[in-house]
Amino acid sequence: MNWITNYVRPRINSIFSRREVPENLWQKCSECGTMLFHRELSDNLNVCTNCDHHMAITPRARFDALFDGGIFTEVDVPEPIADPLKFRDQKRYPDRMKAAQKKTGEGEAMLVAEGEMGRTPIVTAAQDFSFMGGSMSMYVGNAIIAAAERAVRLNRPLVLFSAAGGARMQEGILGLMQMPRTTIAVQMLKQANLPYIVVLTHPTTGGVTASYAMLGDVHIAEPNALIGFAGARVIEQTIREKLPEGFQRAEYLLDHGILDRVTKRTDLRKELITIIRMLMDLPPQIVGDLPPPEAMDEPTAEAGNETSAAAETEAAAT
């Protein structure tokens, strides 16, 4: 009985009561290979704490860190016609959309929101590269137009975070037509004298780079972000020359005057607030509120008598 009680029963209980350890507690940095605890990585905005490699981040996670208290309101975007070309490759276009929506939890590749960032009212839009490569679709075009119209109506600047592989092939020419549509939306902001700031994240390529991603008043990029129109291999085959090291990376483009700034994601919020308030001719940011000064209590009659008595005693002693 002792053998069954002391060994067999605890062994059986440990097998059946063993708790499964979630597989997503740790994430490996794709750059340096460091295993990062998920909470530590999330607190650092998906930036590796060992090598500063900027991993992908969703628009909602970005907005949570960007807006004061993580509070923002989504801006409604008109829904375009679904599958206008009845496109089919290995899968039907609606099936690909359903798979992307299930994977990301979002309805489309761009999220538009409004709120305050350091008490600075803004409208912002962000592309989700995990949603079909952040491809520029009719919905994305509608989202940028809705963001620009909302910014003009509220007299607020527009901040756009780009991340895309180009136009969505399942929409063909209708996807490409978002280039002139979004260009007109940006022009609305310029006519209203409102700042349009673009933050280019990894990767920003194709028709997105050839339209709204390069029409900002200020262009900021995250470190080592891939930014360009055609791919490096296509360019090399066309010009038949070897491209420079780091070609189409954010730091190379900064050195050659294409970008204004390359800023770490953890420093981006503070920099955006400073730039926007300067462009909008607003006073410097209020970092924090000091408590109101407490009213000094007037000395009571009893306290005054005690003070006079002490003075008389000191005078008598001298």
C-alpha angles and dihedrals in degrees: 000000000000091000092050093043098043101038117011099046096047089047092053092045092051091052095050097038096046111128120224115240111226113247095219098064091099132039128194119228108238091212106047102010095237115154108234127197108240096234093049090048093048092049088053092052094251093302115137110249091210105048104008092241109165110228125194118285129190122241092245093052089047092050092047089059095038103051125066108271089353089280118144140144122230117234116227115246122201112247114238127215110291116239097346093178097043085233121192131174119149086332136021114264093241089053091053090049092052091049092050092047091051092047097048103026089229130112096226146354098276134055122197122198143163132209143106127302111192087344088304111126112228143161116223140183128194133189122224111219091192088066103081091315092304086282118187107252135165088268091054089051090050090048094055092046090049090049092049093047091049091049092051092047093051095035092237133139120254121230116192127192111202125202117154147127094220136271121349108258093205088069096044116187090002089064092047091050088068088077095072092035093056091043089059090048090055090049089057089060093049092050089052090050091239122146118250112198123186123201109196113207132183113318117015111161146138124020092352090064089044092056135019097001092066100039098078128122087229126024118203125176134193116241117283093000115162109238126173148100109243123025120265093245092053091050093049091050091048100048094027093223134117112254121230121263112275092016111174093015120127096248093051091050091049091054090051097049100254094114133041099209143004107208134178114245092239090057097040099091094055092047093049091051091051094048095045094048090050093049092046091048092239127150118262118288119278103232096188143346120251117218114254113265113263116242111252112243114241114238113261124231091253092052089049092052091050090051092050092049091051091050092050092049091051092048092051091050091055 
